[in-house]
Amino acid sequence: MTAQRPDTLIYGGKQYPIYTEPLEAYFRLGNRRPAFRSPHTGLWRGYVANWKIETERLYLVGLEAWLGDISGEGPLTQAGIEVLFPDANGPVMADWYSGGLRVQMGELLQYVHMGYESVYEQELLLTVENGRVVGKVLVDNRAK
């Protein structure tokens, strides 16, 4: 499997790649999944979601998505957050999400050409319950 383009998270005023896909939890709850299509092998899920943590809450703030017909043939069209939340007038609190967020910080130490296996200097592990951050652990990978 090709290394995948990660979602992004703005945390503490800085943007980081995250090795978690919180939007997939939204679809597992039975919400309609648009006909996302992969624009290349580095983005099999067909979208990149942009997140932000503000006041210890997780928000979906943007979406870069590619849509196509069910056959997988024909041209791709781009879509944004409105494809999921047409009535949203700004960030959408991710109250559907409970689980971990793997935030990659610092320099890339080891590139792995598969999924989300590359290693960065530090990894911040955030625990989220119903869209609220309830725990934080910082792992230092430089000594490994």
N, C-alpha and C positions, 0 to 999 in steps of 0.2 A: 504494500500500500504506500502511496506517495504521502509525504508529509503534507498535512492539511493547513490551510490558512485559518488561524484561530479567530474567534470573536475577540473583541477588545473591551477593556474596562477602564473607566476613568476613576481613579482612587487617589485621594489626597492631592488632587490637582494634576496628576500625571496619568498618562495613558499607558496601559500594559496589555500584552496578549494574555488571554486566559485559555487554559486547556480544559474547559468545561463548556457545555452547550445548554445553558438554562432554557432556551426556547424549546428544546425537545420535550421538556417536562410539560410545557403548555399543550403541545400536540398529543402527548400521551393521555392527557385529561379528556380527550375527545374533541378538542377544538379543531376546526377545519384547517388542514394543511394545504396551502396553495400548491400548484403544480411547479414546485421548484425544480430547476434543472441545473446541472453542473456546467459552468462555463469552461472548465478545464479540470484536469485530474487532481489538482491541489485544492479543490473545493467540491467534493462529492455531494455535500448537503445542499448546495445551490444558494446559500446565503451566508452573510457575515452579519452578526448582530453586534450592536454597540451598546454597552451598558455603562451605568454610572452608579456609584454608591454615594449617597448624600444623606446625612443625618441617620446613618446606619441602616438605610433602606436601599434595596436594589431596584434600579429603574432601567427599562429598555428605552434608550434615547434615539436609536437609529437602526435602520436595516438596509443593507445593500443586498438585493435579491435578484435572481434571474428566473424568469418564468418561461415555460414553453408548453406546447401541446402534449397530451398524454402519451403520444407515440414516441416522443423524444426526437422527432424529426422537426424540421422547420426552424425558423429564426427564434432566437431568444430575445425577450424584452426585459428591461430592468424595472424593478419596483422598489418602493421604500416601505416604511413602517405602516403606511395607509393600507397596504394589502392585508394586514392582520387586524389593525385597529383603525377603521375608517373615521371614527368619531373622535379620535384622540387629538387634543390640541396641545401636545407637548409630551413630555416623558410619561411612560406607562409603568406604574409600580408593578413589579413582578411578584405579586402576592401568591401566584400559583407555584412559585419555586421554593422547594426545600431541599437542601443538599449542600454539597461542598462546591467551592469555587477555587480552582487552582490558578493563582496569579503568578506569572513568570516575571521576575525582576532581575535587573542587572544585565551583564553581558552573557551572550550565548557561550557556554562552555563546551557543549558537545551537540553537534547536529546529528539527528537520526532521521533518515529518510523513510519515516513511517509514522502515520497518525500524529499523535501529540507526544512523542517520546524524546524530543530534544531536551537538553538540560541547560538551565540558566543558573547564574550565580546564586540566586535565592528564589524560593517559591513560598508565596504567602498562601496559606490554606485558610479560607474563610468558611465558616459554617453559617448557613442561611436557613431560617425557618419562616415560611410564609412571607418571603421577601424581606425579612429583617435579619441583619447580621447579628449573630449571637455568640460567635467565637472566632478567635484568630490564633494561628500558629505560624511562625516564621521559620522556615527550614533553610539552613545555609549549606549549599552544595559545593562550596569552594574547597572544603577540607576532605571531600570524598575522592 
